[in-house]
Amino acid sequence: MGAVVSCIKSVLRTIGNCLMAIVNGIGAILTAIINGIVTLFDIIISCLTCGRGGSRRRGLKTRTHHHTSRV
């Protein structure tokens, strides 16, 4: 009798794990789609505002010169 109960518990646990994996997969897909849409809007806004309105700071590339003195 105990073996039957253990087998049923194992089957139900496996079904639960499978359902949770499906839910996690759907969540990951939705997160990827939303991140793609946000990135697309960020690019469009950055283009429309000439790069001044985006959330990312774009630093100017400056060259630093190191001067060494000759002795």
C-alpha positions, 0 to 999 in steps of 0.5 A: 500500500505504501508503494502505491502512495509513493508512486502516486506522490512521485507522479504528481510531483513530476507533473507539478515540476513539468507545469512549473517548467512550462510556466518558467519558460513562458515567463522567460519568453515574455521577458525576452520579448519585453526587453526587445521592445524596450531596447527598440524604443530606446534606439528610436528615442535616441535617434529622434533626440540625437542621442541626448534623451536616452537613458545611457550616457554616451561619453566622448572618446578623449585621448590622454597624452602622457608627457615624459620629461627628458633628463 
